[in-house]
């Protein structure tokens, strides 16, 4: 177990790929928090995503995720409570709000682009994080005042940095020791966030226009107690910010190293959509999704005892050479006029717990890409693609995607602000 844990923690892509080569498309890995049976077979993945709510639970992930999102987070709720809160949050993504959010995405991108140095190399990932943090704060809090946005960012940024540390992720290292440890700093920063959220809750309750607001805080306020509000808002911020920022960084890395694809993406919105799908396929930010069995279950002929986690592998399913010939190559044309199969393309999970922000995230990634590509000339600072490294539960570019920016592109029509149309037996042990 210690060796498997170390390899899975530090070199997950290589380790899982090795396990698949040795044991096939279904294999079990023993980890400190329990056994995970990884599935890369499309038929098995379909079975997992067809499970009913009472067949599995999400709360089993609480020891790992609770400090990051809180025990009342949608990610850790099960059953009817999960269904009800999910229904409330989905209202935040209705079509009437999307045009406004898209304008906010373009504005946030242009504000950040104005800070990019012309000439010297710089890392792009911190900038995509700044853009998506700005956007998610508007979605969650309805914050459109720059002073209030700055206040929220000042509190959130240190916490988000600390949350990415493996020293915080490991439960056995969670000791405060007077606030001097990484865990102690993490807890202190979470308290600062909670204090600021309390201020926003009080202000929003007193807002005479509460009923007409569409941000997440306003929609949830009449239905949840304060503790649940804190956890749901933090979940939206953590889950809806970093994954989109990292996918954007990966997309720029891939496009800048494939000039023909870059040229086509600049003028073809359908091709740009395919670029997003291919980036999510080739560089998944999250490597798997989990379903912990509540009772003994058989999936694809494999016995899954109660307490086992059936984990469709996003990484391995999306690198299946029978589905994606030359799977390690960047080929956006794979997705031209071809719908993505949810059993072989699953960056947002699937089934009844599929990511509720999938369409919003896709629109955000496309909007930022379209805005940058139409207004700035970028070049890769290295001839090689970035390697992936683990940051908590996500896979990020190791050097932040270093680029150089030239002068602004010749002025043309403004970035397209049309609402995105997509907003429509026991397994062998490794």
C-alpha positions in Angstrom: 0.0 0.0 0.0 2.7 2.6 0.8 4.3 2.3 -2.6 0.9 2.4 -4.4 0.0 5.5 -2.4 3.3 7.2 -3.2 3.1 6.5 -6.9 -0.6 7.4 -7.2 0.2 10.7 -5.3 3.3 11.8 -7.1 3.1 10.2 -10.6 -0.6 9.3 -11.1 -0.6 9.4 -14.9 2.4 7.1 -15.3 1.2 4.8 -12.5 -2.4 4.4 -13.7 -1.2 3.8 -17.3 1.2 1.1 -16.1 -1.6 -0.6 -14.1 -3.8 -0.6 -17.2 -1.0 -2.1 -19.4 -0.4 -4.8 -16.8 -3.9 -5.6 -15.5 -6.3 -4.4 -18.2 -9.3 -2.0 -18.1 -10.4 -3.0 -14.6 -8.0 -3.0 -11.7 -7.9 -2.2 -8.0 -5.5 0.1 -6.1 -5.2 -0.1 -2.3 -5.0 3.4 -0.7 -5.1 4.6 2.9 -8.7 5.8 2.6 -9.9 2.5 1.0 -9.7 0.5 -2.2 -10.5 2.1 -5.5 -11.4 -0.1 -8.5 -10.5 1.9 -11.6 -12.6 1.3 -14.8 -11.5 2.3 -18.3 -14.0 0.0 -20.2 -16.8 2.0 -21.8 -19.5 -0.6 -20.9 -18.4 -0.6 -17.2 -18.4 3.2 -17.1 -21.9 3.2 -18.5 -23.0 0.8 -15.7 -21.5 3.1 -13.1 -23.1 6.2 -14.4 -26.5 4.4 -14.5 -26.4 3.6 -10.7 -29.2 5.0 -8.7 -28.7 7.4 -5.8 -29.2 4.7 -3.2 -26.5 2.4 -4.8 -23.6 4.7 -3.8 -22.6 7.5 -1.6 -20.5 10.6 -1.9 -20.1 11.2 1.8 -17.4 8.6 2.0 -15.0 11.2 0.5 -15.6 13.4 3.5 -12.3 12.7 5.3 -10.4 13.9 2.2 -12.7 16.8 1.0 -14.5 18.1 4.0 -11.8 20.6 5.0 -11.9 22.1 1.5 -15.6 22.3 0.9 -17.3 21.7 4.3 -19.5 18.8 5.4 -22.6 20.4 4.0 -21.2 20.8 0.5 -23.1 19.5 -2.5 -20.1 17.3 -3.3 -20.6 15.4 -0.1 -24.4 15.3 0.2 -26.4 12.1 -0.7 -30.0 11.2 -1.4 -32.8 13.7 -1.3 -30.8 16.5 0.3 -28.3 16.3 -2.6 -31.2 16.4 -5.2 -32.8 19.4 -3.6 -29.7 21.5 -3.3 -28.5 20.6 -6.7 -31.9 21.8 -8.1 -31.4 25.1 -6.4 -27.9 25.7 -7.7 -28.8 24.7 -11.2 -31.0 27.9 -11.3 -27.8 30.0 -11.3 -27.0 28.7 -14.8 -30.3 29.5 -16.6 -30.0 30.9 -20.1 -31.2 34.4 -19.2 -28.1 35.0 -17.1 -25.6 33.6 -19.6 -25.3 36.6 -21.9 -24.4 38.8 -18.9 -21.9 36.2 -17.6 -20.3 36.1 -21.0 -19.8 39.8 -21.0 -18.2 39.6 -17.6 -15.8 36.9 -18.9 -14.7 39.1 -21.8 -14.2 42.1 -19.5 -12.2 40.1 -16.9 -10.0 38.7 -19.7 -9.3 42.1 -21.2 -8.5 43.6 -17.7 -6.0 40.9 -17.1 -4.5 41.0 -20.6 -3.7 44.7 -19.9 -1.2 43.5 -17.3 0.7 41.0 -19.5 4.3 42.0 -20.2 5.2 42.5 -23.8 8.5 40.7 -24.7 9.7 38.8 -21.6 8.4 35.2 -20.9 5.8 34.8 -18.2 3.6 32.0 -16.8 0.1 32.1 -18.2 -1.6 29.9 -15.6 -1.6 32.5 -12.8 -3.4 34.8 -15.3 -6.1 32.3 -16.3 -6.6 31.7 -12.5 -7.1 35.5 -12.0 -9.6 35.6 -14.8 -11.7 32.7 -13.7 -11.6 33.8 -10.1 -13.0 37.2 -11.1 -15.8 35.4 -13.1 -16.7 32.9 -10.4 -16.9 35.6 -7.7 -19.5 37.4 -9.9 -21.5 34.2 -10.4 -21.4 33.2 -6.7 -21.7 36.6 -4.9 -23.0 38.8 -7.7 -20.0 41.1 -7.0 -19.6 43.6 -9.8 -17.9 46.4 -7.7 -14.1 46.3 -8.2 -13.5 47.2 -4.6 -15.7 44.4 -3.3 -14.1 42.0 -5.8 -10.7 43.0 -4.5 -11.7 42.4 -0.9 -13.0 38.9 -1.7 -9.8 38.0 -3.8 -7.5 39.2 -0.9 -9.2 36.7 1.4 -9.5 33.8 -1.1 -6.2 33.8 -2.9 -4.1 32.7 0.2 -6.6 30.0 1.0 -6.7 28.7 -2.6 -2.9 28.5 -2.7 -2.8 26.7 0.6 -5.6 24.3 -0.5 -3.3 23.0 -3.3 -0.7 21.7 -0.9 -0.3 18.0 -0.5 0.6 18.8 3.1 -3.0 19.9 3.6 -4.5 17.1 1.5 -3.1 14.3 3.7 -5.4 13.8 6.7 -2.5 12.5 8.9 -0.7 15.9 8.5 -3.6 18.0 9.7 -2.2 19.5 12.9 -2.5 23.2 13.8 0.5 23.5 16.2 -0.5 27.1 17.1 -1.2 28.0 13.5 2.4 27.5 12.3 1.9 24.5 10.1 0.4 24.4 6.6 -2.7 23.0 8.1 -2.8 25.7 10.7 -2.5 28.4 8.1 -5.2 26.7 6.0 -7.7 26.7 9.0 -6.9 30.4 9.7 -7.6 31.4 6.2 -10.8 29.4 6.1 -12.0 31.3 9.2 -11.2 34.6 7.4 -13.3 33.5 4.4 -16.2 32.6 6.7 -16.1 35.9 8.4 -16.3 37.7 5.1 -19.1 35.5 3.9 -21.1 36.4 7.1 -20.8 40.1 6.1 -22.2 39.3 2.6 -25.0 37.2 4.0 -26.1 40.0 6.3 -26.0 42.6 3.5 -27.9 40.4 1.1 -30.6 39.6 3.6 -31.2 43.4 3.9 -31.2 43.9 0.1 -34.7 45.0 -1.0 -33.9 43.6 -4.5 -33.0 40.1 -3.3 -35.9 38.5 -5.2 -34.6 39.8 -8.5 -31.0 38.7 -8.1 -29.6 35.6 -9.9 -26.3 35.0 -8.2 -25.8 31.8 -6.2 -25.8 33.5 -2.8 -29.2 35.2 -3.5 -30.8 32.1 -4.9 -29.7 29.9 -1.9 -30.3 32.4 0.9 -34.0 31.7 1.4 -33.5 28.0 1.5 -30.3 27.2 3.5 -29.0 28.0 6.9 -25.8 30.0 7.2 -23.5 27.0 7.8 -24.8 25.3 4.6 -24.4 28.6 2.7 -20.8 28.9 3.7 -20.0 25.4 2.4 -22.0 25.6 -0.8 -20.4 29.0 -1.7 -16.9 27.7 -1.0 -17.6 24.6 -3.1 -18.7 26.7 -6.0 -15.6 28.9 -5.7 -13.1 26.0 -5.3 -14.7 23.7 -7.9 -15.7 26.4 -10.4 -12.5 28.4 -10.5 -9.3 26.3 -10.6 -10.5 23.5 -13.0 -11.5 26.0 -15.7 -8.3 28.0 -15.2 -6.1 24.9 -15.6 -8.0 23.8 -18.7 -7.4 27.2 -20.2 -3.7 27.0 -19.5 -3.5 23.5 -21.1 -5.5 24.8 -24.1 -3.0 27.6 -24.7 -0.1 25.2 -24.3 -1.5 22.8 -26.9 -2.6 25.5 -29.4 0.7 27.4 -29.2 2.6 24.2 -30.1 0.2 23.4 -33.0 0.3 26.5 -35.2 -2.2 25.1 -37.8 -4.8 24.4 -35.1 -4.1 27.9 -33.6 -4.8 29.6 -36.9 -8.0 27.6 -37.4 -9.2 28.3 -33.9 -9.0 32.0 -34.4 -11.6 32.1 -37.1 -13.8 29.1 -36.7 -16.1 28.9 -33.6 -17.0 25.3 -34.4 -13.3 24.3 -34.5 -12.7 26.3 -31.2 -15.4 24.1 -29.6 -13.5 21.0 -30.8 -10.3 22.5 -29.3 -12.0 22.7 -25.9 -13.2 19.1 -26.1 -9.9 17.8 -27.3 -8.0 19.7 -24.5 -10.4 18.2 -21.9 -9.8 14.8 -23.4 -6.0 14.9 -23.7 -5.3 17.0 -20.5 -8.0 16.1 -18.0 -7.7 18.2 -14.8 -9.3 15.5 -12.7 -8.2 12.0 -13.4 -11.2 10.0 -12.1 -14.6 10.1 -10.5 -15.7 7.9 -7.6 -18.8 6.0 -6.5 -18.5 4.3 -3.2 -20.8 1.3 -3.1 -23.5 1.2 -0.3 -24.1 -2.5 -0.9 -22.4 -5.4 -2.7 -22.7 -4.7 -6.4 -21.5 -6.3 -9.6 -20.2 -4.0 -12.4 -19.2 -5.4 -15.7 -19.0 -8.8 -14.1 -16.7 -7.7 -11.3 -17.7 -7.9 -7.7 -17.7 -4.6 -5.9 -18.2 -5.1 -2.1 -19.9 -2.4 -0.1 -17.4 0.3 0.8 -15.4 -0.2 -2.4 -15.1 2.8 -4.7 -15.9 2.2 -8.4 -13.9 4.9 -10.1 -14.3 5.5 -13.9 -10.9 6.7 -15.0 -11.2 9.9 -17.0 -7.6 9.6 -17.9 -7.6 6.1 -19.2 -11.0 6.2 -20.9 -10.0 9.2 -22.8 -6.8 7.7 -24.0 -8.4 4.5 -25.4 -6.7 3.9 -28.8 -9.7 2.0 -30.1 -11.9 5.1 -29.6 -9.2 7.8 -30.2 -6.5 6.6 -32.7 -3.1 8.1 -31.9 -4.5 9.0 -28.4 -1.6 11.1 -27.2 -1.8 13.4 -30.2 -3.7 16.7 -30.1 -6.3 16.5 -32.9 -9.3 18.7 -32.4 -10.8 17.5 -35.6 -11.8 14.3 -33.7 -14.8 16.3 -32.4 -15.8 18.1 -35.6 -19.4 17.1 -36.3 -19.1 14.3 -33.7 -20.9 14.2 -30.4 -18.8 13.2 -27.4 -19.7 9.8 -26.0 -20.3 10.1 -22.3 -18.7 6.7 -21.6 -15.4 7.7 -23.4 -15.3 11.5 -22.8 -16.1 12.3 -19.2 -14.2 15.3 -18.0 -17.3 16.5 -16.1 -18.2 13.0 -14.7 -21.5 11.5 -15.5 -24.8 10.1 -14.4 -26.9 11.8 -11.7 -23.8 13.6 -10.2 -22.4 15.1 -13.5 -20.9 18.5 -12.9 -23.8 21.1 -12.9 -21.4 23.8 -14.2 -20.2 21.9 -17.3 -21.9 24.1 -19.8 -20.9 27.3 -18.0 -17.3 26.1 -17.8 -17.2 25.2 -21.5 -18.6 28.6 -22.4 -16.1 30.3 -20.1 -13.1 28.4 -21.6 -14.3 29.2 -25.2 -15.0 32.9 -24.4 -11.5 33.5 -22.8 -9.7 31.6 -25.6 -11.7 33.5 -28.3 -10.9 36.9 -26.6 -7.2 36.3 -26.2 -6.6 34.7 -29.6 -8.4 37.6 -31.3 -6.5 40.4 -29.5 -3.0 39.2 -28.5 -0.1 37.4 -30.3 1.3 34.7 -28.1 4.3 32.4 -28.6 5.4 29.5 -26.6 8.5 30.2 -24.5 9.7 26.6 -24.8 9.6 24.2 -27.8 8.3 21.4 -25.6 4.8 20.9 -24.2 4.4 21.2 -20.5 4.5 18.1 -18.3 1.7 17.6 -15.8 2.1 17.5 -12.1 -0.3 16.9 -9.2 -1.7 19.8 -7.2 -4.0 18.3 -4.6 -6.6 16.5 -6.6 -5.9 18.3 -9.9 -3.3 18.0 -12.6 -1.7 21.3 -13.6 1.1 22.4 -16.0 4.4 22.1 -14.1 5.8 25.5 -15.1 2.6 27.3 -15.6 2.7 27.4 -19.4 5.4 30.0 -20.1 4.7 32.2 -23.1 5.8 35.5 -24.6 3.2 38.2 -25.7 3.7 40.4 -28.6 1.8 43.6 -29.5 -1.9 43.5 -29.7 -3.3 42.1 -32.9 -4.7 44.5 -35.4 -8.1 45.8 -34.2 -11.0 44.1 -35.8 -14.6 43.3 -34.7 -15.0 42.8 -30.9 -14.9 39.4 -29.5 -18.1 37.5 -30.3 -20.4 37.8 -27.3 -23.1 35.5 -28.5 -24.2 33.1 -25.9 -22.5 29.7 -26.4 -24.7 27.3 -28.3 -23.4 24.4 -26.1 -25.2 25.8 -23.2 -27.7 23.3 -24.5 -15.1 -11.7 -10.2 -12.6 -9.6 -7.8 -10.7 -7.2 -10.0 -6.9 -7.9 -10.2 -5.0 -5.7 -7.7 -2.2 -3.4 -8.8 
